[in-house]
Amino acid sequence: MTTITLNADGLHCSDYTREVAQAVAEGMRVLNYATRDGEDGLEFPADVASVAGEICTAAERLDQLTRQLGDYLAKQQSDGKLRVTHGPYEGYPEQAVAAAQASLDQALEAAQYLAFAWRVVHSTTSTISF
């Protein structure tokens, strides 16, 4: 298991960015295991509210991340730095970036709905107790 220190204000590099993304994915896997029936990851209804609140916050942050990923690709494309060496957009980086941006736009819409839904889960479950 790799240990990663999360520091939004720290020095950033491509390797660290990928490691953080991997940690987010692994964190979801851990939550999936911790919340299975028969596990001890949830003791009180308030635990559900707490998890829902944190997932809501994560979903809300997808908005900024999604926009920044698209902006990065657009800038690299406009600077003429990109190429596509295989796949359906081989030789056409502008089309590849446009397709990626279209999918990022869909992801942004989905993330906004996801954040809304988790906000409702949080507000509803915060009223539940034993």
Number of C-alpha atoms within 10 A of each C-alpha: 3 5 7 10 9 11 9 7 6 8 7 10 9 7 8 14 11 11 17 15 11 11 16 13 11 12 12 12 11 12 12 11 14 14 14 11 9 9 10 10 16 15 10 11 14 17 14 19 21 14 16 23 21 15 18 22 14 16 22 20 14 18 19 11 12 19 15 12 13 18 13 11 20 18 12 13 18 11 9 11 10 18 15 15 11 9 8 10 15 12 14 14 18 18 15 20 19 15 13 16 19 13 14 17 16 13 16 20 13 15 20 17 14 18 22 15 14 22 21 15 17 21 13 12 18 17 10 12 8 5
